[in-house]
Amino acid sequence: MTARPERQGPLAIDILLDAPQWDAVPAAQDAIREAIGTAAEQTSAAAGELVVLLTDDVAMQKLNRDWRGIDKPTNVLSFPAAASAGGAQTATLGDIVIAYEALDRESRAEGKAFLHHLSHLAVHGFLHLMGYDHQTDSDADAMEQLEVAILGRLQIPNPYLARDIANG
């Protein structure tokens, strides 16, 4: 596993590579840092640290099974940190895990650029760390609107547009 810690605005973002497929995408780490940094600017994110684990479907399936009771891989999981006791210099925000194969499959199936979809998943995972969710329709709408606004600042097309047109 390799890490390249780096500060992005008020955030310290550690990216860990846990699957060799990610070695073929050297721009992934910069895309993640830019996406999360932009998301932090658009939310009330306090200074803190987070880890992004770039892994594969096998590891993701195990995490999804162990933590969510769903025995299949998924594209992104977020693990918000427990509230820290007072006095900590830097808050730990949590961890984001992204699976290469799921990301690649979805990018191809949906006709999205790999790095655009990666940025979207990083933003989505970060927003979960910040307390956003999509358990209700109104929460999902609010989260999606924020994602679209953040991605727009990154000049990434609305990832929900094709779905909205199909449902429209």
C-alpha positions in Angstrom: 0.0 0.0 0.0 1.4 3.4 -0.9 0.3 6.7 0.6 0.8 10.2 -0.7 -0.5 12.5 2.1 -1.2 16.1 1.0 -3.1 19.0 2.4 -6.0 20.4 0.2 -7.1 23.6 1.8 -8.2 22.9 5.3 -8.0 19.2 4.7 -5.2 16.7 5.0 -6.0 13.9 2.5 -4.2 10.6 2.6 -4.7 8.4 -0.4 -3.8 4.7 -0.1 -3.5 2.4 -3.1 -4.6 -1.1 -2.2 -5.1 -2.5 -5.7 -2.6 -2.6 -8.6 -5.2 -1.4 -11.1 -4.9 2.1 -9.7 -1.3 2.3 -10.7 -2.4 2.7 -14.3 -4.3 5.9 -13.4 -1.7 8.3 -12.1 -4.1 11.2 -12.4 -6.6 9.6 -10.0 -5.0 11.0 -6.9 -5.0 14.6 -8.2 -8.6 14.3 -9.3 -9.6 13.0 -5.9 -7.8 15.8 -4.1 -9.3 18.5 -6.4 -12.8 17.1 -6.0 -12.7 16.8 -2.3 -11.1 20.2 -1.9 -13.8 21.8 -4.0 -16.5 19.9 -2.0 -14.9 21.2 1.3 -15.1 24.8 0.0 -18.8 24.4 -0.8 -19.8 22.9 2.5 -19.2 23.7 6.1 -16.3 21.3 6.3 -14.0 22.1 9.2 -10.2 21.5 9.0 -9.5 17.8 9.4 -7.9 14.7 8.0 -9.4 11.9 5.9 -8.3 8.8 4.1 -9.3 7.7 0.7 -8.6 4.0 0.1 -8.4 3.0 -3.6 -9.1 -0.7 -3.7 -10.8 -3.4 -5.8 -14.1 -5.2 -6.0 -12.9 -8.1 -3.8 -12.0 -5.9 -0.9 -15.0 -3.7 -1.4 -17.4 -6.6 -1.3 -15.9 -7.7 2.0 -16.3 -4.2 3.5 -19.8 -3.9 2.1 -20.7 -7.3 3.6 -19.1 -6.7 7.0 -20.3 -3.2 7.5 -23.6 -3.0 5.6 -24.7 -6.7 5.4 -24.8 -6.5 1.6 -22.7 -9.2 0.1 -21.7 -7.6 -3.2 -19.2 -4.9 -4.3 -20.2 -1.3 -4.6 -18.6 1.8 -6.0 -18.0 3.9 -2.9 -18.3 3.6 0.8 -17.9 6.2 3.5 -17.0 5.7 7.1 -17.5 8.9 9.1 -15.2 9.1 12.2 -16.7 9.0 15.6 -17.0 12.4 17.2 -13.6 13.2 18.7 -13.0 14.3 22.3 -12.2 18.0 22.8 -8.7 19.2 22.5 -7.7 17.4 19.3 -5.6 19.5 17.1 -7.0 18.1 13.9 -10.3 16.3 13.6 -10.4 13.0 11.8 -13.3 13.2 9.4 -13.3 9.5 8.3 -12.5 7.2 5.4 -13.8 6.9 1.8 -13.3 3.7 -0.1 -13.6 3.5 -3.9 -13.5 0.2 -5.9 -11.7 0.3 -9.2 -13.7 -2.3 -11.1 -17.1 -0.9 -10.1 -16.0 2.6 -11.1 -14.6 1.3 -14.4 -17.8 -0.7 -15.2 -20.1 2.2 -14.4 -18.0 4.7 -16.4 -18.1 2.5 -19.4 -21.8 1.6 -19.1 -22.9 5.2 -18.5 -20.5 6.7 -21.1 -18.7 8.8 -18.5 -15.1 9.7 -18.4 -13.3 7.6 -15.8 -11.8 10.6 -13.9 -15.1 12.4 -14.0 -16.9 9.5 -12.4 -14.1 9.1 -9.9 -14.4 12.8 -8.9 -18.2 12.3 -8.5 -17.7 9.3 -6.2 -15.1 11.2 -4.2 -17.5 14.1 -3.8 -20.3 11.8 -2.9 -18.2 9.9 -0.3 -17.0 13.2 1.2 -20.6 14.6 1.5 -21.5 11.4 3.5 -18.6 12.2 5.8 -20.1 15.7 6.2 -23.4 14.2 7.3 -25.3 14.3 4.0 -27.4 11.2 3.0 -30.0 10.1 0.5 -32.4 8.1 2.8 -35.4 10.3 1.8 -36.3 11.8 -1.5 -35.8 15.3 -0.2 -32.4 14.4 1.3 -31.4 12.7 -2.0 -32.5 15.8 -4.0 -30.5 18.1 -1.8 -27.4 15.9 -1.9 -27.6 15.5 -5.7 -28.0 19.3 -6.2 -24.9 19.9 -4.1 -23.0 17.3 -6.0 -24.0 18.8 -9.3 -22.9 22.3 -8.1 -19.6 21.0 -6.9 -18.9 19.0 -10.0 -19.9 22.0 -12.1 -17.2 24.0 -10.4 -14.8 21.3 -11.6 -16.3 21.5 -15.1 -17.7 18.0 -14.9 -21.1 17.4 -16.5 -24.1 16.6 -14.4 -23.8 12.9 -13.7 -27.6 12.6 -13.1 -28.6 14.2 -16.4 -28.9 10.9 -18.4 -31.0 9.4 -15.6 -33.2 12.5 -15.4 -33.8 12.5 -19.2 -34.7 8.8 -19.2 -37.1 9.4 -16.3 -38.4 12.7 -17.7 
